[in-house]
Every structure is written in C-alpha cells, then in structure tokens.
C-alpha cells in the first residue's frame, strides 16, 4: 500500500510543490505521476529562485542563448519559468484528460511585486495564461484585498486561478464568493463554466511558526504556572485548527443554493489547497500537516521531502473534519491568552509577500550577474 495513492481514494489530490527543468526532462516527474499518483504541480518565486539560481546546469544552455539574444534579467526569468511550466503541463496533460479537467494542473505566479496592484495583477495573469497556452495551467494570484477583484475578473475571463497566500478564514471566504460571482456572470451570459478551474491555497505551517513564537514569549514572561501550562498546551495547534475552520467554511459556501444552481450547469467546487505543509519545527512529526488535513475535495501540495516522508510512514485516513469543536476551542483559547489570529494572519501575509519579493529580486540579481559574466 502506497499512502500517497490512498489519499486519492479519500478524495484528496497530491500536487508537487516544486518545479525544476532537470526533474522534468529526466522523467522523474513522470515517475511521481505513475508511481505515486501525483496529479499536479505548484511553483512560486522562491521555488524558481532555487531552481534557476541553484541548478545552473539545468538552465545553462537556455540562459546562454537568451543572454546572447540581449534579453534582460526579467525577460530571461520569464522565458525560463514559462518554458518549465509548459513542459510540466505537457507531462500532466494525460492526468488532465483522464480526470476531465479536475486535476493535472501546473501553477505559475504573477510577479510578487503586484500583490497590492489589482490592474497590474489582472494584466500579468492574462499575459501568462495566454503565453503558457496550455488548458491545464493555473495562474497564481495572491488573495489580498487588491487581488480579489483580479481573481474574479480572471475567472470570469476563463483563466484558471490558483489563489495563493491565504492565511485568514475571512480572506478564504472572500475568495470563494469571488469564484461564485465569476461563474454566475459567465453563466448569465451563456458562457460555459464546466472547465473553469480554481483552487484556494490556504497556508498552514507559517501560522504555527509565528503563533508558537508568540506563545513561547508569553510563557517565558509569566510567573503564573497555570497560564504557562495553558500557553504551552497551545503550541502547534493554531495552524491545524485554522485550516479545519477554513474547510468548514468551504463546505458551507459550496452547499449554498447559489453554488448548487451553478453545479447543475457543470461547475466544480474551488478546492482548498493546503500549502506550506512541510513542518518547520523539528519537534513536530514530518507529516503533521498531511496526516491531520485529509478530506474530500482538497489538494495538498507537498515538497519532495514531504512526499518521501508520507510515502514512507504517512497515515491516510479522513481527519479533516475530526474534532471541529476542539479546533474552535483552540482558536478561542488563543484569543483568551492574547494571541490574536487576525494579527497572526495579517503578519504572515505581509511576511509572505516580502519573502516572495525578495526571492524574485535575488533571482533577477543572479541572472543579471550571469549575464555580465557572459
């Protein structure tokens, strides 16, 4: 029994959270599809920075040609990343066909510098969708307040969207309603809605990274033994609780009569995608954010090391809707000890945007140096 294959039987798709040209051309990506049932792939600026800057041999020839053609660092990144995504889309095309468009998607992100720019995001998303020119590409757009109108407009225009950088349940709800509005607008105009695909990437581990630090600081500052015990008992609980509440919101919205009417015309749900699911704290099990978030109509995007870990010792069983009352209690308890989830999710969103901007800028600087070296 391969635990990764078992997840598919439980209604959860596993996507690879990584992209690299060598992995695609060597056939290793195809092996993950054939042997482990991996049914999609996600990328982000940090992943491309590691791939292009860190695996120079993979890109040496292509980069040399682009440098000789006088391309700028941004144009070189654009060409390399788009080519990778096109190749990956082609590898996943049989999955897309076999699942009738339910799976087999590869994601590419708009420039991270556009996270607060609605018009810029919309233009870049449409450009990427047209340029990649594959039915199974998804364009990643941050689920910021400025991103939501661009997300709705892209979906209305027929662009598949992977909404990224979702941390707060309210932000997730805003995105789901935007998805419904886009489909309603298309349906009203008689446009097909059965092949519009979208996932909502809800981030997990970063919530615990910050939440645990805040709890530890409070525990160190108090002399109250009971409070210290309570603070310590909440360590490692915030992220899973937050995700479970987000899934409950997903179930509620996609049971709404508005969606039921769209479903009758072929609409699919906008699946929650659990992102940032490798554990950052070595004290926690390396499959913590996989084992605890297994449920129907979901995706979990895993880096290679977490795929290996879950294949080896993952526990595939339905867990996502277990102990929902406990999840609500955890969030109440966090508020009662002064850890505001509103503040936590706001901070990790801001940090996430900056992190992607920095990775993007580092990559462009690396390409610039390579260009000067010839």
N, C-alpha and C positions, 0 to 999 in steps of 0.2 A: 504493500500500500504506500503510495506517494501522498503525503499530507497535502501537497500543493494541488494535486488532482482532486483530492477530496473536497477542497474548498469550492471548486467549480460545482460539485454536486450539491453543495449547500447554498448555492446562489451567489457566491462571491467570485468575481474575476480578479486575477492577479496580473498586474502590469509591472514591467521592469522600470525602476526609477533610475535610469542610466542610459546614456547613448554614447557610442564610440565607433568610429568607422571600422577599426580593426575587428571589433566584435561582430559587426555586420558582415564584412566581406569574408571572414574566416569560416562562417557557417555556425558560429557559436550561438548567435541569436536564434537561428532556425532550430538548433538543438533544444533550447529552452522552450520553444513553442511545442516541439514534437514530444519531448520527454516530460515536461513539467506543466504543460497546459498554459504557459504564459500567453496572455491574449491582448497585450497592448504595451505601449512604452511611453514614458514621460521624460521630458528634458527640462532644464531650466538654465539660467545663465551660469550658475555655479558648476553644474554638470558639464556644460560646454567649455568652461574655463579649464576644468581638469582634463577634459578630453583633448582639446586642441593645443593648449599650452603644455600639458603634461605628457602627451603621447605624440611627440613631434614626428616620429617616423610614419605614423598613420597618415599624416597630412602634408608631409614634406613636398611631395611632387605637386600636389594640387596648389599648395601655398606658393611654391616657386613660380608656377605658371601665372598665378594671379598677381604676384609681385611684378613679374616681367611685363604683365599687361598694364601696369601702372595703377592698379586698384588701391584704394585707401584701406586702412585697417578695418573700418566699418564695412566696406564692401567685401573685403576678404572674409570677415566673420560671417556676413550674410550668405555668401556663396557656399562656404564650407558647411554651415549649420543647415541650410536648406537642402543641400545635396545629401547630408546624412539622413535627414528626415524623409526625403524622397525614397532613399534606398530602404530605410526601415519600413516605410509604408508599403513598399512593394513586397517585402518579406512577410508582412502581416496581412497582405491582401487576401490570401486564402481564408484566413480567420474571419475577416470582414465579410467575405462572401458566404462562408458556411453558417455564420450567425445572423445573416441577413441584416448586417449593419449594426448589430447590437454590440459587437466587440471588434478588435483588430485595429484600434486607433493608435496613432503616434502624435504626441503633442509637441508644439514649438511655441515659444513665448514671445509676446511683443516686447519691445525694448523696455527694460525695467525703469528707465527714466520717464516713462509715460504713465506710471501708476496713478498719478493725480491729474491726468490730462485726458478728458473724455474724447475730444475731437482727434487728438493725436493717436490715441489707442484704437479708435474706430478705423482710422486710415491705415495704420500699420497692420491691424488684424486682417483687413480685407486684402491688403497687398500680399501678406504672407499666404493667405488662403489661395489666392489666385496664382501666386508664383509656385508654391509647392505643387498645386494642381493634382491633388490626389483626393478621392472621395473619403478616405479614411484618415485624413489629417484633422487634428483639433488644434485650434489656436488658444493658447493660454492667456487669459486676461485676469489681472488681479481684481478681486471682489471688493475693491474700495468703493466708497460712495461715488467717486468720479467714474469708476469702472462700470458700475451697474447700468447706466444708460447705454454705454458702448456694447455691453454684453447683450442687452435686449435688442439693440439695433442689428448687431451681427447675426444673432439667431433668426431674427425676422428676415434678414437678407439671405439666409440659407448657409451661414458659416457655422460649422461645428465649433463649440466652445468648451474648453476646459477652464472653469473658473478657479483661479488659484488664490493662495494666501487668505483663505477663510479660517478664522480663529473663533469668532464670536457667533453664537447661535443666531442672534438677530441678523447679522450680516448674511448668514446662510439662508435665513428665511427671505430676506430681501432679494437674494439671487434666484431663489426658487420661484418667487412671484414674477420676477422679470422674465424667467423662462416661460411661464404660463402666458404672460401678456404677449410675448413674441409669437407663440404658437397660435394664440387667439387671433392676433392680427393677420397672420398668414391664412388661417382657416376662413376668416371672414372674407378674404379676397379670393378664396377658392384655390389657394396655393397648397401643394402637398406638405404634410407635416410628418409623414411616416419615416423620413430619412434624416430628419434634423436630430443631431446627437449632441448631448452635453453631459458633463459630469461636474460636480461641485467638490473641489479639492479642499477638504477640511483637515487642517494641520493638527497634529497630535503631540508629539514629544516635546516640542518647544514650549507648550503650556506647562508641562511638568518642570522643565529646566528653569523657567522663571519662578513658577509657583513654589517649587521646592526651596529655592534660594530665599524667597520671602519668608517662608515658614521657618527655615533654619535660622534666619536672622532674628525672627521674633522669639524663637525658642532660646536662643543664646541671650537675649536681652531680658528674659523674665526670670523671676525667682519663685514663681508660683508653680509647684510641682504638677498640679492638676492641669494647668494651662500648657505647661511644657509637654506633658503626655499627649494632650489633645493635638497640639501642633505637630508633634512627631508622628501621630497616627494618621495625619492627613497627607504625609509625604507620598508622592507617586500616585495620588488618587484623582487629582484635578483633571488631567487630560482625558482619561477614560470616561469619567463622569460627564465631562463637557461633550464628548463625542456621542455618548449614548443619548443625551438630551437632544443633540442635533438630529440624530436618527429618528427620534420620536417626532420631532417637528417635520421631518421629511415624510414620515408615514401619514401624518395628519394632513399635510398640504396635498399630497398626491392621492388622498382619499376624498378630497373636496369635489363637490359636483362640477366645479369649473374644469378640473382636470378629467374627470370621468367623461365629460362631453367630448374632450379632445381625444381621449383614449379610444373612443368609438370611431374616430377618424384616423386611427393608426399611430397616435402619439406615444412615445416612450417616456418613462419617468426620467428625470435628471438624477442619475445615481450619485449618492455621496461617494467620494473617493477619499480614503484615508491616506493622507500624505504625511511625510516626516515620521515614518513609522519604525525607523531604526532607533534602538534605545541609546540615549546619550549617557545615562548613568550606569556605570559598570555594576552597581549593586542590583540592578533590575534584570530579570531574565531577558535574553536577547530576542525573544519572540513575544514579549509582553504586549506590544501594540498590534500584534496579529491575532494571537490567541483570544484576546478579550473583545475583539471588534468584528466577529464573524456573523454575517446576517445576509438575508436575501437582498438583491438589487443594490449591491455595493461593489466597490472596487477597492483593493488595497494595492498601492504602488510601493514596491519593495526594492531597495538597493541589492546588488548581487550578494552581499554577505548575509543579509536577512533572508533572502531566498534560500541560500545554502543552509542556514540555521533552521528554517521552518521545514525544509525537506528532510532534515536530519531528525528533528525532535519536536516539530510543531504538533499542536493538539487541535485537530479540525473538528469542531462541534459548534452548534449555534450558541453564541454567547452574547450577542449584541443587545438583546432585549432582556437579558437576565438582570435582576436586582436594580430595576429602574428607580424604585423608591430609594434605594441606597445611593444611587447616583444623585438624585435630587437632594438627599440629606447631606452628601459630601459638599455640594455647592452651597447649601445653606450654612454648613459648618465653616466653610472657608470665609464666607462673608462675616460670620459671627466673630472670627478671630482677626478680622481686619485685612483679609486678602480678597480684594475686590476683583471678580472675574472680568468686569468691564475694564478695569485698569490693566489687568494682565493681558487681555486680548488686544487692547489698544497698543500696548507697548510692544508686544511680539509682532504685531502687524507692522508698526513703524520700523522695528529692527529688521524684519524680513525684507522690506522694501530696500533698506540701506544695504543689507547683505547682498542682495541680487545686483544692486547698482555697483557695489564695489567689485564683485566678481566679474561683471560685464566690463568695467573700466580696466581691471587688471588684465583681462583677456585682450582688449584692444591695445593696451600698452605692450603686451607681449608680442602681438602681431606686428606692431609698429617697430619694435626692436629687431624682429626677424627681417622686416622689410629693409631696414637700414643696413643690416649685415649682408643683404643680398641673398 
